[in-house]
């Protein structure tokens, strides 16, 4: 009940809707790194985590490792746009509490536009987007990407997730629990304060069950480099005919087949 009561908080405080987030993030947790389904790896045409088919390619791919910080900075701005689209669609589809959610979002923007200077909130949106992308993106994109549905969900979480090892109390706070990305994926309702106690348990589980790659973790700067190097390698590679499309490769629930705001592209991508 307490958690449900707090569902509107992100809408009022950050302009991010709970319905949009539940749709997007629950699917990400259930189908992590599955091409054509997981929106978190459908970041083209601005960033490609794997080499695309020539038909789905973009000139930006060749320089993505040089400009990655720009689309990273747009993360929260895009999330805000997607939130509003889902909020309006939810009213048309008569989803539960849809009208109240839209009112929460309107209240957020009323306060934002009335009391917060433009020169404050605009840079804040882009800076927070950059920081969040730098934290959440590396924990998945450098790991296995799946072309087909993964029936062994637990193994898939181990194979598609890498934790970050923080080196100081500030980093531990800054990462906000996302340095324990695997623990978060396997036990999303567990308080993040409990995640460190899970590490030895999951490490032992991976060893005893011979999980491919085991319990994956790297230093906080190493994991950032790994993500950047992935972008560099994909930028240097030639397009691959027949490579899966990021928004639909025949799987049920593919992004383009549903009502996702990511259908057709990310932001201006659908017009490019």
N, C-alpha and C positions, 0 to 999 in steps of 0.2 A: 504494500500500500504506500509506503514511504517513497519507493522508487517511482511508482506510477504518479504520485503527487508531484514529483520533481520533473516529469517529462516535459512540461512547458518551459522549464528553466532555460534551456539552450536557445529556444525560440525568442524568449524575451531578452536574454542577456547577449546572445551572439547572432541572432538572425538565422539560426539553423533549425529546421523543423524536425521533430521526432519521427514523423511518418516517413519523410524522405530518408532520414538516417537509418531507420529500421529496415526499410526496403533495401537500401544499398548495402549496409554493413552486415546485416544478417546473411545476405546472399554471399558476401565476401567471406564470411566465416564458414559458411556451409560448403562453398565451392572455391576455395582459395587457389588463386593462380590458374584457374581453368579458363583457357582461351575462349573468348566469345561469350563468357558468362560473368566473370569477375571484372567489374568496372574499374577496380584499382589497377589493373594492368592494361586497360583500354585507354591509354593516354595519348595515342596518336591523334592528329598528325604532328603534334609538337614533340612528343617523346615516344620512342619505340623501344620496349624492353626486349624485343626479338625482331629479327629481320623479316620484313613483310613481303608479300607478293607484290610484283611490280604494279599491279592494278591498284593496290592500296598504299602505295609509297608516297612520300612527300619530300620535296627538296630540303626541308628543314632537318630531315634525319641525318644528313651528312654533316651538320654542324651542331647536333643536339648536345654533344658533350661540352660544347663551348657556350651554349646559351641555356643550359638546363635550369639555371637559377631563375630565369624569367618565367617559364611556365610553372615552376615550383611556387613562385611568388603569387601566382594567380589562383592558387588552390582554394583559398577561402572565398575569393570573389566568385569563382565558378560554383562553389558549394552554395553560396547565397542565391545565385540565379536558379540553380537546380531546385533548391528548397521552395522558392516561390512558384516555380512551374508545378511541382508536385502538390503544393498546397492548393493551387487553383484546380488542378485535375482531380484532387481528392474530393473537393466539393461537388464537382460535376459527377463524380462516380459515387457520391453519397457514402464516403467512407466515415467510420466512427470519429466523432469529435473534430471533423475537418474544419467546420466554420470557426470553432474556438481557436484552433491552431492558427488559422489565418489572422484572427484578431490579435493573438499573441505576437505574430510577426509584424503586424501593422503597428502595434504598440512599441515594439523595438525600434522600428524606423522613425516613428514619431519622436521618440526620445533622442535618437541618434541625430536626426536632422535639426532638432530644435536646440539641443543643449551642447552637442559636441562639435567643435569647429571642424570644418572640412579638412583643414590642414593637419588635423590630429587623426581623425578616424580613417581617412583613406590610406595614409602610410601605415597605420596600425593593421589594417586588413591585409595589406601586402606583406608586411614584415612577419606577421603571425602565420600567414600562408607559407612563406619561405621556411620559417622555423619548423612548422608542423610537417611539411613535406620532407625536410631533411631528416626528420626523426622517423616518420612512419614508412617512407618509401624503401629505404635500404633493407629493411627487415624481411622483405618478400621478393623484390624484383630480381635479386641476384641469385635466387635459388631456383628449383625446378619449376618449369611452366608445363602445364598439362594440356594436351590436345583433346583428351577424352575425359569423361566422367571418372572420378576416382572412387571406387566402391569402398576402399579401406580408408575411411576418413581420418583416423588417428595417424596412420603412416603418412598420409598426404600432408597433414599439418607439420609433421617433423621434416618432411622433404622440402616443403615450400616456405619454411620459416627459419630465420637466423636471428638469434638474440645479440644484443650489444652489451659488451662488458664495460661499464663506466669506471672511471678512474678516480673520481673525487665526489664529495657530497653535492657540489653544485650540479655536476652532470647527472647524478642520480636523481636529483630533483627536476632538472630540466627535461629529462626524457619522460617523466611523468608515468612511469610504469611500463612504457612501451619498449624499454630495454629487455623486458621479459615478455616478448611478443608471443613466444610459443605457449607460455603459461596462460597468457591472456586468451589465446585461441582455443586452447583445450578446456579452460575453465573461465569463460567470459563473465560469469556472475560472481566470481570470487573476488573479494576485496584485494586490491593490488598490494596491500601491505603484507599479504600472505605469499606473494609470488616467490620471494627469495627462498622460502622454506620448501618450495616445490622443486627447485633446481636439482638437488641431489636425487630426489625421487624419480624425476623424469630422465635424468642421466642414467640411472640404474635401469630404468625400464627400457631405454633405447639399447643399452648394452645387452641385457638379457634376451630381448626380442630381436636382436640383430637388425634394428631399423637402419636402412641405408643412410649413410651420412651421420648417423647418431644424433646426439644433442648438439646442434650447431650454434656456435657463438664466436664472435670476433670482437676485437677492441672497438671502441666507439669511433675512432678515426679510421681504422682499417675497414670497417663496414661501409663507411661513407665513400672511401676510395673504391671499394668493390662495386658499389652502385655506379659511381662515375665511370669506372673502367668498363662496365657493361655497356653504358651508353656509347663510350668511345669505340668499343669493338663492333657494336651494331652499326655505328655511323660509318665505319670503314668497310663493312661487308657489302657485297652485292645483294640486290633484292633476290628473293628465292621464289621462283614460280611454284604456286601451289601452297604457299605458307598460309596457315589459318588466318582468317579475318578476325580482328580483335573484338568485333561486335556480333559475331554469329558464324559458327562453323558447323551448323547442323545439330547442335545440342539443344535439348528442350530448355526453354527459359533463356535462350540467347538474347543478348541485349537488344538487338534490332527487332526481335520478334515480340518484345514486351512493351511496357509503357515507360521504360526508363528514360530519364532526361538525357542519358548518354547515347541514345539511339541515333545513328547517323553520324556521330562525331562528337568531339568535345569542344564546346564553345563554338568558335568560328570554324572549327574543323568540318562541320557539316556543309559549309558553304565553299570549301576549298576543293 
